């Protein structure tokens, strides 16, 4: 490790609670304000010491160059393990590397065509429902609509079929799981999950419902292999270096991770993008003109995406302003120095894509929705402070699937509808993911 430096600057805080009250009250606002103190800032959340690292060059050191010293097994990963078990989201070291190696074929580029067909088919069903709402003048909740869409896509991509009668149970259970994880991640001291509080009982009922559904689907596929080219089939066919297959428990953990983690992040990205385009109509006009030229009224295909450059720029700018994975936590293994500041061993460290992607030094007029930042160029990377899918060895394994799904969904919906917010622009809720804090009522207009 590098020689120790000076202590990092720290914003004013309370004597015992430190910065915990400010962080709990407004996580996004507090972290952006704290970043004004420097590229590395010391935070005290009750008894826990964290360092916020925001400068892109230093973020690269943490997530890439010195990733071995910054382990992912922090408090948030331990909480995530309550739902996903030993999975890509919650493990480290050799265990994580094994999971990554076995899951990699699930996201092979050859599967993109299948995901594209699944996405377009689900969007076509949404078109029918939205067309009816437009004709009748009904207001829809954009969050619920797009969560339903991405959940349908995730279920079909993972299990090769609609979840059918299980869909309602999963849709009810999912918010319970996410809300409990969110509550526990923000608490300075959370009761063990086995303590039978009302909230814990709801959590365990929801988890049991998910587990029963996934176990039934896995058992059914083992009894009658369908030879489908879906994600479940890829998990069943995966083999370790010694030829061993994944156990049912390991398949369950991967399936729950992909099903629950995948659909909400994409749904939130779609909500933010559509809301931003409605609030910035001059930016929507060239997107619609491009869709009209490229698609000429037909459903988009995978081959159309390279020509939808304005649409892609709007999506990338939305990911800059509202990255679903807004915060990444690490545990410092050995004392290190970043930006001349000492980072003590066994302390915590956080990187926030939300904060780094709004640094005025790297993004002029950072709070303005300006897709032109991404026009006519390869999307910037970590060096420029752009990391909506993370970076380094733990970069999101499904980012190409997520981007493909989002591009096709936006192209399909925006080529047929104008979506108008029926209220204020949604406020972000900085939970496990960065999602709208409440329902987002919209009016649908046929183009």
N, C-alpha and C positions, 0 to 999 in steps of 0.2 A: 504494500500500500504506500501511497505517497506520504510525505512528512505532514504532520499536523499543521493547521493554519490557525486563523483567528476564529472566535465564535461568530456564527452568522448573526446578522441583525435580527431583531425581533420587535414586532409591533407592540404597543402597550396592551396589557391584559390584566385580568383580575388576579389577586394574590394567590388564591388556591385553584380556582377553576381555569385560570389562564385565559386562553382564547376559545375555550369550549362554548361559552354562551354565544359569542359572536358567530362562530362557525355553525352552531345549531340553528341560530335565528336566520341566517342568510349565507349558506355555504358558498354560493357563487360570488356574491358581492364581497364577502369577507376575503376570499382567496385572491380576487382581483386587486382588492385594496392592499392586501399583504404583499403582493408581488411588487408594489411600488417601493418597498424597502430594499429591494435588490434581487439579483438572479437566484440567490439562495437565501431563504428566510427561515428562521427558527420559530416553530410554533409549539405551544404547550397546551395540550388538551387534557386538562386535569392532571393525572399522574404520568401521562404519556408525552414523550418528546418526539416531534416530527420535524422534518425539514421539507419545505416546499421548494422544488427546483423548477424554474420556468424557462431559463435561457435554452434555446434549442441545442447549442453545443454541449451544454452540461446535461441536458436530457439525454442526448446521444450517449454520453459517458455512462449514465445510469442504466439505460435500456439496452445498449449495444456493447460498447467497448469494455465496460466493467460489469456486465450483467451478472457475472458469477458472484459478485460481492453484494448484490442487491436481490435478495430472495423474495419470492412472491408469497411466502407462507406467513403473511401478516394477519391482522385481525379480520379483515374483510374476507380473505380466502378461507379462514376457519369457519366463518359464518356461512359462506357459500357451500361449504362441504356438507352442511346440514341438509341441503336439497340435492346437490349433484353428486355427493359422495366423492370418491377419488376420481377426479376427472381432469380434463385439460384446464379448467378454470381454477382448480383448487390444489394442484400438486406441484411439486418442485423436483429437481434433480433427476435421478435415474427413473423414478416412477413417471414423471412428466414426459421424459424423452420416450419411454415405451408407449405411453398413451398417444403421443404425437405421431410416432412412427406407424402405429396401427390405425390411427384415424386418417392419416394423410390420403390413402386411396379413396376415402369417402368424397374428397373434394377434388378429385382428378379432373382436369380440364375436359376430358371426354364426356363428363356428366353435365357439362354446361347446357348442351342442347336439350337434354331431358328436363333440366330445371327451367329453361326458357319456355318449353311447351307447357309445363305445369303452371308457370306463372301466367302466361297468356290465357290459358283456359280458365283459371280462377278469376282473372280480371274481366273476362267476357261475362261471367256470371255477375260480377259487380256492375258491369255496364247495364245489364238488364234491370237490376234493382235500382240503380241511380236514375236511369231513364224514367222509371215509374215515379220516383220521388220528384223529379224535375217537372213532369207533366202535372202532378198533383200539388206542386208547391210545398211539399213537406220539407221540414228542416231535419237534417241528419246530424248525428254526432260523428265527426270525422275520426276521432280516436277509436271509437267502437267499430266503425266501418273498416278502417285500415287494419286494426288488430284482427278483425275477422278474416280479412283478405290474407294477411301474412300468416295467420294461423292455419288457414286452409292450405296455403302453399307449403308450409313447413310439414303439415301432416301428410300431404300427398308425396312430397319429396322424400320424407323419412320412411314412411310406412307403405308407400305405393298405392294408397287408397285414402278416401275420405275417412276421417275418424268417426263419422256418422253419429251413432248414439252417444259416443264418448265425448264429442266436441263440447257439449254444454257443460259436462262435468269438469273438463280440463279448463275451459274458459272461466268457470267459477273458482276453481282451485288456484289458478295461477296468481291472481291479485293477492290472495291470502298469503301465499308463499313469498312473493316479492315484498309486500308490505312488512312482513315480519323480519325478513332479512334487512330491509331498510331501517327498521326500528332498532334492530340489534347493532347494526353497523354504526349508528349514531350515538348509541348509549355508551357512557364511560364505563359502566359495569352492568352487564346483562345477566339476568338469572339463567342458570342452566336450562336448556330446552326441555329437560325431563320434569322440571317443576310444573305441576298441573294448574297453571293459571288459565283463565278463559282464552287468552290469546294463544297460548301454547297448545291448548286443546284444539282450537280451530286450525292451527298450523299443522298439527299431526294428522288431523282428519283430511286436510287438503293433500298432504304428502302421501297419505295412504291411498287416496283416490287416484293420484297420478301413478303411484307404484303399481296398483292393481291393473290399471289400463295398459301400461307399458308391458307388464309381465304377461298379460293375456295376448297382446300382439306378438311378443317374442315367441311365446309358446306355440301360438297358432302357426307362425312361419316355420318353426322347427318341425312341427308335425307335418306340414304340407308346404315344402319349399316351392315358391312360385317362380323362381328364376327371374325375378324382376330386377331391373337395374335401378334400384333405389338405395337410399342410404342404409336402411336396415340390412339389405342384402349384402352391401359392402362390409358392414360390421360383422355379419355372420361368416363371411368368407375370409376375413382378415386373419393372418397367421403371424405369430411371433417368429423370431429368428430360429427358435428351436422347433418350429412347426406347430406349436400349441395355438389353440383358438381362444378367442375372448370368452370368458365365463358369462353366464346370464347377468350376473351382477355388474360386470364391466360394460356389457352392452346396454344394460339399463342406465348406467351413469352417463354414457355417451348419448343415448337417445334423449334422456331428460335434459341434458345440457343443450343439445342441438335444438330440441323442440321449444324449450322454455326461453333459453337465452337468445335464440335466433330470431324469433318472430317479433318480439317487442322492440328490439333495436331497429329493425327495418321499418316497422310500423311507425315508430316515432320519427325516423328520418323522413318518411313520406309526409307525415303531418307537418313537420317543420317546413319542408320544401314547398308544399302547396300553400301553406299560410304565408310564407315569405313572398311567393309569387303573387298572391292576391293583394298583399300590402304594397307591392312594388310593381304596379301594372306596366310601366314602361319596360321592365325586364321580362314580363310575360309575353308581350307582343312578338318579339323575335323568336321566342320558343315556339309559339303557336304557328308562326309563319314557316319555321323550319319543319315542324311536324306535318303541316299541310303539303309542303313540297316533297318531302321524303316519303311520306306514307300515302298521300293522295287518297285518304279516306279508308285505307285498309288497316287491318290489325298488324302491329309491328312484329318483326321477326328478329332473331339473333343477328342476322346479316345487316339489319338496318342500323344497329347501334353505333358503329363507327362514324356514321354520317350525322348523328344527332349531337353535334358538338355544343350547341347552345344549351340544350337540355342538360348535357353532362356538366357544363360549367355551372349551371344553376344548382345542380345536385351537389357538386363539390363545395360550392360556396355555402350551401345549407349545412353540410357536414363540418365546415369550418366554424360556423357560428353556433351550431348546436350538435356537437358530437355526442352520440348516444353513450359511448364509453368515455365519460368526461373526467374520470379520476382513476389513477392507478396507484396502488399502495405497494411499497416494498419494505422489507426488513433489512437493515444494514448488518452484515455479518461481522466485518472488521472495520475499525475506525479508518476513515478515508478523508480526503480533502477534495472539495469541489469549489471551484471559483475562489480559491484562497481561504475557504471556510472549513472548519473541522466538522466532520459528520461522524458522531460517536457510534461505535459498534453497539449493536443490540437496540438501537433506536429505530424509529420509523421514518419513512421518506415517502412523499407523494409527488406525483407528476400529474398535472391537470391539462389535458388537451384543450379544455374550454379556456383556460387562462392563457396558455402559450399561443393558441391560435387567435387571440385577441390582443396580443402585445403590439402597441403602436409602433415600436421600433422595427417590427417585421411586417406589419400589416397596416399601411396608412388608412386612416379613418376606419378603425377596426370594427366598429359596431354597425357599419353600413353594409347592407346586402348588395354586393357588387360582383356579379358573376364574371365580369370582364377580367377579373384577376386570374381566372382559369382558362380564358379563351385562347385558342391557338397555341397551346403549350401542353407539355406533359405535366400532369399534376405535380406540384411541389412535394417534397418529402420532408423528412425530419430536419434536414439541414436548414430548411426555410421555416421550420416551426409548424409543419402540417403533419399531424399524427392521429387522425380520427379512428384508426384501427390499431393504435399502439405502434410499437416498433421493436426491433430486436428479435430474439428467439421466441418470445411470447406474443408476437404480433398475431392478430386474429386469424385463425386458420380458415375461416369462412368468408373473408372479406371479398373475394372475387364473386362468390355466390351472392352475397348481400348486395353488392353493387349491380350485378346483373339483374337481380330481382327488382331493385329499386328503379333502375333505368327503364325496364320494360313496363313496370306498373305505371310510372309517370307518363311514359309515351302513350300507353293505351288510354289512360284516363284523361290526360290533357288534350288528346286529339279529339275527344268527344264532348268534354264538359268544361265549363268554367266553374270553379269552386269559389264561393264568396263567404268569407267569415260573417257570421250573423252577430258577432259581438267583438270584444277587444281581442287583440293579438294574444295568443295563449302565453301564460306565464310558465317558465320552466320549473320543474320539480327535480332537484338534484338528489335523486335516490340511488338505487343500484345502477340505474341508467338515467339519462337526462330525458325526461318525458314531460308532456304537458301536465300541469298541476291539476287540471280539471277537464271536464268535457269541452269539446270544441264544436259548438253548433255551426253548421254551414248550410247555405242554400246552394242547390245544384242547378246550373243553367245549361241547357243543351246548346252546343255550338252549331 
